[in-house]
Structure formats: structure tokens, C-alpha cells
């Protein structure tokens, strides 16, 4: 039997922690958040995610554990090709004299993100007709005049057409129908500018400085 009773272990309480001003982290957590520590084996605290479930504005991370590599690759291909996104899908080229081929130019335009809420639009299926609720139309018309230096065409050159396409369809009987209104590739029943959500927030590319092409004199 012990001669004397040992000291009773002091219970830890959350109230014993020092007070931290509202909106701030404790010093040891703030150090992990704002600093990268270089240990002898590897650096630590390199993640930019503050807590589980928090992701940067333009990034998202998830883990797939315990599945075959072929299934993981299928998910990757679905996210790239099958996930509906607000982007340029169809490109109609009237005249392109730059050194960039039409197919490459169309592909580059399709990679330009559009600043618009997808919840405001309907999904366009194969049997639907383009209208103001499921289609967005942009126009790209840039010219480098002869005698001028080379210019860089960026995504801010894409102009939103709220009334639909301005490109007229070529018809066989265009001469006989000269009195009628020419038919364009897309026709909107009303201007998208009249939609309340777009009055103060017009549809534009999310980043205005994405390089699309470079034009030389006369192109």
C-alpha cells in the first residue's frame, strides 16, 4: 500500500485556454496557416486549405481510394468531356486570315471561361432550338491594319451579342427573298439585356487577358 496518496490529476478544461480575439486563430494555428516549416526530412504545413471541405475559388479536391485505376481514369474523362460547363461550344468563322488554323482557333475560344451563373440558363439538348434562355452569343472581330505593328488579341475582344447572332445564313434563294428580313443562325425572342440578372452584370469572359491569337499587319 502506498504511503501517501498521489496528487489528483488536474482535469483540462477549454476555459483554461488563453483568450483569443474574435476572428483570429491561436498563435500555433496562425503559424501553421501562414508559414511553411522546413524540417530535415520534408517541409510541412504546405497546404493552402484552411479546414476540411474548404477549397479555393477555382479549385476542388477529392480523393478516390481503393478503386481500380481504369475507373479513376473514367471519372477524369467524364469531368473533362461530359460535365456541362458555360463555355463556347460552336464557332462560326466568316473570315480568318491569321496564322492560326480555324480548328485551333475554335478550340482556344472554347477554353475561355464565361462569367455567368449557369442556373439562369436551360440545358440545350439536341432537339432544342437556340433561344435567349439556353444560348449565349459572342462576336470576335479584330483587324491589324497594314503598316501597324503586330497586335495581341485577348479575351476582352469577345463582344456579347444580347440580341443573338448577327451572322446571316447563306440561302439558295437569297436574291428572291431580298425584301424579307435576313435569317441569322440564332434568333432571340427578346434581348438578354432585358433580363434583370444581366442589367447590372453583363455577360463577359471571366478573365479579360487570355491570349487568343496574335495578328500581323493585314491579318
C-alpha positions as CSV (number, residue, x, y, z in Angstrom):
1,X,0.0,0.0,0.0
2,X,1.4,3.4,-0.9
3,X,2.4,5.6,1.9
4,X,0.7,8.7,0.5
5,X,-2.0,9.3,-2.0
6,X,-0.7,10.8,-5.2
7,X,-1.8,14.2,-6.3
8,X,-5.1,14.2,-8.1
9,X,-4.6,14.7,-11.8
10,X,-5.9,18.1,-12.8
11,X,-8.7,18.0,-15.4
12,X,-8.3,20.0,-18.5
13,X,-11.0,22.5,-19.4
14,X,-11.5,24.5,-22.6
15,X,-11.9,27.6,-20.4
16,X,-8.3,27.2,-19.2
17,X,-7.1,28.3,-22.7
18,X,-6.0,31.9,-23.1
19,X,-8.5,34.2,-24.7
20,X,-8.1,34.8,-28.4
21,X,-9.5,37.9,-30.1
22,X,-12.6,37.3,-32.2
23,X,-11.7,36.5,-35.8
24,X,-8.2,35.4,-35.0
25,X,-6.5,32.0,-34.6
26,X,-4.4,30.8,-31.7
27,X,-0.7,31.6,-32.2
28,X,0.3,28.0,-33.0
29,X,-2.5,27.6,-35.6
30,X,-1.8,31.0,-37.2
31,X,1.8,29.9,-37.6
32,X,0.7,26.8,-39.4
33,X,-1.6,28.8,-41.6
34,X,0.8,31.5,-42.7
35,X,4.2,29.7,-42.6
36,X,5.8,26.7,-44.2
37,X,8.1,24.9,-41.8
38,X,11.2,23.2,-43.4
39,X,12.0,20.1,-41.4
40,X,15.1,17.9,-42.0
41,X,13.0,15.3,-43.9
42,X,10.4,17.4,-45.7
43,X,8.5,20.7,-45.5
44,X,5.3,20.7,-43.5
45,X,2.2,22.8,-43.4
46,X,2.3,23.4,-47.2
47,X,-1.4,23.0,-47.8
48,X,-3.4,26.2,-48.6
49,X,-6.7,24.6,-47.5
50,X,-7.7,26.0,-44.1
51,X,-10.1,23.2,-43.0
52,X,-11.7,20.1,-44.3
53,X,-14.2,21.0,-47.0
54,X,-12.7,24.4,-47.8
55,X,-11.4,24.8,-51.3
56,X,-10.1,27.8,-53.3
57,X,-12.5,29.6,-55.5
58,X,-11.3,27.9,-58.7
59,X,-10.2,24.5,-57.4
60,X,-11.8,21.5,-55.8
61,X,-10.1,18.4,-54.5
62,X,-11.4,14.9,-53.7
63,X,-9.9,11.5,-53.0
64,X,-10.8,8.2,-54.6
65,X,-9.3,5.3,-52.5
66,X,-9.4,1.6,-53.1
67,X,-10.7,1.6,-56.7
68,X,-9.1,0.5,-60.0
69,X,-7.0,2.9,-62.0
70,X,-9.3,2.4,-65.0
71,X,-12.3,3.6,-63.0
72,X,-10.4,6.7,-61.8
73,X,-9.4,7.4,-65.4
74,X,-13.1,7.1,-66.4
75,X,-14.0,9.8,-63.8
76,X,-11.3,12.0,-65.2
77,X,-12.6,11.7,-68.8
78,X,-16.1,12.4,-67.7
79,X,-15.1,15.5,-65.8
80,X,-13.2,16.8,-68.9
81,X,-15.7,15.9,-71.7
82,X,-19.1,15.2,-70.3
83,X,-19.6,17.7,-67.5
84,X,-21.8,20.6,-68.7
85,X,-20.0,23.9,-68.5
86,X,-20.7,27.5,-69.5
87,X,-18.3,27.8,-72.4
88,X,-18.2,28.4,-76.2
89,X,-19.3,25.2,-77.9
90,X,-19.9,26.2,-81.6
91,X,-17.8,28.6,-83.5
92,X,-18.8,30.0,-86.9
93,X,-15.9,31.6,-88.8
94,X,-16.6,34.0,-91.6
95,X,-13.0,35.1,-92.3
96,X,-9.8,34.1,-90.7
97,X,-6.5,35.2,-92.3
98,X,-4.3,34.7,-89.2
99,X,-1.7,32.0,-88.9
100,X,-3.9,30.1,-86.5
101,X,-6.0,27.4,-88.2
102,X,-9.7,27.5,-87.8
103,X,-9.9,24.3,-85.7
104,X,-7.2,25.6,-83.4
105,X,-8.9,29.0,-83.0
106,X,-12.2,27.3,-82.2
107,X,-10.5,25.2,-79.6
108,X,-8.9,28.2,-78.0
109,X,-12.2,30.0,-77.8
110,X,-13.8,27.0,-76.1
111,X,-11.3,27.3,-73.3
112,X,-12.3,30.8,-72.4
113,X,-14.4,30.7,-69.2
114,X,-17.6,32.9,-69.2
115,X,-18.7,34.9,-66.2
116,X,-22.3,33.9,-65.9
117,X,-24.4,31.9,-63.5
118,X,-25.4,28.6,-65.2
119,X,-28.5,28.4,-63.0
120,X,-30.0,31.2,-65.1
121,X,-30.0,29.1,-68.3
122,X,-31.6,25.9,-69.5
123,X,-29.6,23.0,-70.8
124,X,-29.6,22.9,-74.6
125,X,-30.3,19.4,-75.9
126,X,-30.1,18.2,-79.5
127,X,-33.8,18.8,-80.2
128,X,-34.0,22.3,-78.7
129,X,-33.8,25.5,-80.7
130,X,-31.4,28.2,-79.6
131,X,-33.1,31.0,-77.7
132,X,-32.3,33.6,-75.1
133,X,-32.7,31.1,-72.3
134,X,-30.3,28.4,-73.5
135,X,-27.7,30.2,-75.7
136,X,-25.1,32.9,-75.4
137,X,-23.6,34.6,-78.5
138,X,-20.3,36.3,-78.7
139,X,-18.7,38.1,-81.6
140,X,-14.9,38.4,-82.3
141,X,-14.0,41.0,-85.0
142,X,-10.3,42.2,-84.8
143,X,-8.1,43.5,-87.6
144,X,-4.5,44.5,-87.7
145,X,-4.2,47.2,-90.4
146,X,-1.3,47.3,-92.8
147,X,1.6,49.4,-91.6
148,X,0.6,48.8,-88.0
149,X,2.6,46.7,-85.5
150,X,1.6,43.3,-84.5
151,X,-1.3,43.1,-82.0
152,X,-2.3,40.6,-79.4
153,X,-6.0,39.5,-79.4
154,X,-7.2,38.8,-75.9
155,X,-10.4,37.5,-74.5
156,X,-11.7,41.0,-73.8
157,X,-12.2,41.4,-77.6
158,X,-15.1,39.0,-77.3
159,X,-18.3,41.1,-77.5
160,X,-21.6,39.8,-76.1
161,X,-24.5,39.9,-78.5
162,X,-27.6,40.0,-76.3
163,X,-29.9,40.0,-79.4
164,X,-28.5,36.9,-80.9
165,X,-26.3,36.2,-83.9
166,X,-25.5,38.8,-86.5
167,X,-24.2,36.3,-89.0
168,X,-26.6,35.9,-91.9
169,X,-27.3,32.4,-93.2
170,X,-26.5,31.8,-96.9
171,X,-29.6,30.6,-98.7
172,X,-30.0,29.5,-102.3
173,X,-32.9,31.9,-103.0
174,X,-31.3,34.8,-101.2
175,X,-31.9,37.1,-104.3
176,X,-35.7,36.4,-104.4
177,X,-36.0,36.9,-100.6
178,X,-34.1,40.2,-100.6
179,X,-37.2,42.1,-99.4
180,X,-37.6,39.9,-96.3
181,X,-35.5,40.1,-93.1
182,X,-32.3,38.0,-93.5
183,X,-32.2,34.9,-91.4
184,X,-29.4,34.6,-88.8
185,X,-28.0,31.5,-87.1
186,X,-29.7,32.3,-83.8
187,X,-32.8,34.4,-83.1
188,X,-33.8,35.6,-79.7
189,X,-37.4,36.4,-78.8
190,X,-36.2,39.2,-76.5
191,X,-32.9,40.8,-75.8
192,X,-30.9,39.2,-73.0
193,X,-30.2,42.7,-71.8
194,X,-33.8,42.9,-70.5
195,X,-33.3,40.0,-68.1
196,X,-32.9,41.6,-64.7
197,X,-29.9,39.5,-63.7
198,X,-27.9,40.9,-66.7
199,X,-28.8,44.5,-66.4
200,X,-26.0,45.3,-63.9
201,X,-23.9,42.2,-64.7
202,X,-23.4,41.8,-68.4
203,X,-22.1,38.5,-69.8
204,X,-18.3,38.8,-70.4
205,X,-15.3,36.5,-70.2
206,X,-14.2,35.8,-66.7
207,X,-10.6,36.8,-67.4
208,X,-10.0,39.6,-69.9
209,X,-6.3,38.9,-70.5
210,X,-6.4,35.4,-72.0
211,X,-4.4,35.4,-75.2
212,X,-6.4,34.1,-78.2
213,X,-4.2,34.9,-81.2
214,X,-1.6,37.3,-82.5
215,X,-2.2,39.2,-85.7
216,X,0.3,40.7,-88.1
217,X,-0.2,43.6,-90.5
218,X,-3.1,42.9,-92.9
219,X,-4.5,40.0,-90.9
